[in-house]
C-alpha cells in the first residue's frame, strides 16, 4: 500500500464503524436564496460512538429533486439557477432527510452592491491585504483600503484611477481588473481566481451594471456566527464550517462562500477557501474567519490519545477541575507533583520575588500537616488574619508595585522625581492595603489635581494625548491592542476607527497646567478638566461621542468629567474584558505563559488555550470583588501550579497545556536580590538608603549595568514584551565573569567571610550555601564534590567562593522551577 495514502485510506475504512447507526441532522432545515449570487452551505452532522459530532457533509449522498431550479455541489453548496420551489434529499447510512429550497430574484442583469458584494471578492482573493494592494502606498500604483474598511476610497481607485483603464464598460471581460486577477495578463500577485468563477462573475456583473458606487445607507454587517464554534477531530477528519452574517436591519445571510479563512495553527489543522477544516496532527489550533469587519474563530482539538488515566491527579480546587477536563479532551497526562523544597522556593519567588530564609525552609519541611502548602500561600499573601504570620506584606506590595510600575510606565524621565515617587508610593500603599483592582483602576482613570499630592494623577503626565491615553488604557486595563484601529479597521478584530476615536473621546477634556507649589521638587503639574474638547473621525470628519468599546455612545450632556462613565464601564463586573485581562496577566506571571499569549493581546482571533478556565477565573475574580490576593491564592493552591517542572518525555515543548510547571528565568531585580541574599550582601543604589532592594526601586533610572543587561525595562511602552525574559550571551557572561558577582563573593562582610570567621565545617558551609541558593540541602555526592573544590583551592576563602560562584551560575539558581 502507498504509505502516503495509507492514513486517509484507513480512516475512510474505519469512518463508518466509528459512527453510531443513528440519526443525522442538516443545517439549515430549509433554504431561501435571494438573487443570482446568493449561496447556501449545508452542514450535515451525525454522532460517533463517543457522542461527539462528526461532519458528514462530503460523505452524504445529495439527491437534487429539482435540478432546473438549483444545483448542489458534492461539498454541499447550493447555487440558484432560476426562481422556483425545489426539494433536496440527503441520504446517509440508510436514512434520509428532505429539505425545501426556495429560489427568488434570479435575473438576467443582477444588481450588485460594491460594499456588500465586490469588496468581499477582493478580501477573499487577498487583494486588499497588508501584503498586497493595502500596503501604505499600494502595489503597482493601485491602492486599496485594508480589508475594504473604506469602500468610498476603493471605488475611485478601481473605476477612475489610471485613466479608467482598470474597468471596461464596453466589454467587461476586457477589464484589466479581471484580466490581471485571472492572469490573462502579467500580474505580480499571481492568479487570484479563474475565469467563470464566482468571484469573476460577481465582478463582471458589477461592471456590466455600470459599476455602481457604494451606498452609505446599505445594511451593514454587525455580527457573525460560525458553526461549529469548537470541535474534536481525529487525524485526517474534516469539518465543513458554516458562516452566517447578521445585519443592522435584522436580516441574516449565509456568507460561507464569501468569508476568508486562515489557520492560526497550520501544523495542527488546515482550512481550504471553502471553509473545510482538516486535522493533520495532534494538538490544538484555531481557524480564523473574517468577513466585512467581523472576525471569529473555530477551535480545533485533535487528541493525542483516547481514554487517558488521570486518576492520580486529584484536583485541589475548581482550577484543577477545568484543567483536568481539558487534559482529558486532549488525551495527555501531566507530570508528578513537585517536592516541598521546590514548592517553597517557587511560591516565594512567584509571589514576593524573594528567596525564603533557611530557617523558614526547615520549618516548612518539618511541618507534617496535609494543608501546609495552602497555609504557606496564605502566609505569603497576607491572608492568615494573624499579624504574627502575615509578615510578607511589604515584600508582596513591593514586588507587585514593580510589576504594575512597568505597565503604567512610572518613570522620572516623564514625571520628575516628585511625580515618580508619588505614583510609586500610591501604588505600593494600594497593594499593601489590598485595594480591590476595580477601585485601583478607577482611581487612576478619574485622577486629577497635583501629581505630587495625588499619585494616580501622574497617569495623565506620562501621556496626555487622547489617542495615546485610549491605547494605553485599552492595553493595560483591558488587554486590547487598539493601535491598528487608529488608521484602519483592525485586521484581526471587530474594532474600527470609530471604536478607536470613540474611546479617545473620553479623554479630550483632560488637561494639565503648571503650578509653583512644591518648589523644592521642581514645578508641579496639575491635572484638570477643561470646559471643552473633542476629537474627529479622521476619515468621516464626524465629531466623536465618548463610546466604550463595542458599546453604545454615552450620554455626556449632564456629565462634567467624561472619564467617570468610562471608569464605571471599564471596571464593571459585566465588562468581561477587565476581569479576563487581569486574570490572564496574573496567570501568566505565575504559570510562565498566559492562557492567552501574548498576555496583553486579548482578542477574538487569539483564543485562550483553555477558554473554560479563563472564563471561570474571570468570574471568580469578579465574584471576589476583584481581590488580587484571592486570585493569586486560587492559582497557587491549585494542584496544577504545584506540578513538577520536569515534563514527561512526550510533553516536552508544550507550555500552553500546563502539564508541568513552566520554568522561568528570574526577573532582573529578583535575581539581583537573590544574589545579594546568597552572598549575604546589600547592593547600594544611589539616592535610596542602603538596604533598599532591587524589587523596591520605584523606576528604572537607578544605575545598574547588571539590571539593564538582565532585561530591566526602560518603561517607555505599555507592552509586556519590553521586559526581556529570554536569556542571552551577554547575560551569561556578565553573571559568570562580571564585576558584581565577584565583588559580592569576596565582600568582607558577606556570607563567605562570616562562614570562615565562624569556623564552620566544610559540610556545614556547603549546606548553608545550598539552602540560600537552591532552597534544599545538598546530597552526599554534592557535598563530596564541593569539599574537593574547597580543598584544591589556593585557600579556603577562595574555595568557598568557587562553590558559591558555581551555585549562583547554575540553572537551578537562575531559574524558578
Secondary structure, 3 states (H helix, E strand, C coil): CCHHHHHHHHHHHHHHHHECCCCCEEECCEEEEECCCCEEECEEEEEECCCCEEECCCCCEEEECCCCCEEECCCCEEEECCCEEEEEEEEECCEEEEEEEEEECCCCCCCCCHHHHHHHHHHHHCCCCCCCCCCCCCECCECCCHHHCCHHHHHHHHHCCHHHCCCCCCCHHHCHHHHHHCCCCCCCCCCCCCCCCHHHHHHHHHHHCCCCCCCCCCCCEEEEEEECCEEECCCCCEEECEEEEEECCCCEEECCCCCEEEECCCCCEEECCCCEEEECCCEEEEEEEEECCEEEEEEEEECCCCCCCCCCCCCCCHHHHHHHHHHHHHCCCCCCECCHHHHHHHHHHHHHCCCCCHHHHHHHHHCCCCCHHHHHHHHHHCCCCCCCCCCCHHHHHHHHHHHHHHHHCCCHHHHHHHHHHHHHHHHHHHHHCCCCHHHHHHHHHCCCEECCCCHHHHHHHHCCCHHHHHHHHHHHHHCCCCHHHHCCCCCCCCCCHHHHHHHHHHHCCEEEEEECCCHHHCCEEEEEECCCCCCECCCCCCECCCECCCCCECCCCCCCCCHHHHHHHHCCCCCHHHHHHHHHHHHHHHHCCCCCCCCCCCECCECCCCHHHHHHHHHHHHHCCCCHHHHHHHHHCCCCCCECCCCCHHHCCCCCCCCCCCCEECCHHHHHHHHHHHHCCCCCCCCCCCCCCHHHCCCCCCCCHHHHHCCCCCCCCCCHHHCCCCCCHHHHHHHHHCHHHHHHHCCCCCHHHHHHHCCCCHHHHHHHHHHHHCCCCCCHHHHHHHHHHHHHCCCHHHHHHHHHHHHHCCHHHHEEC
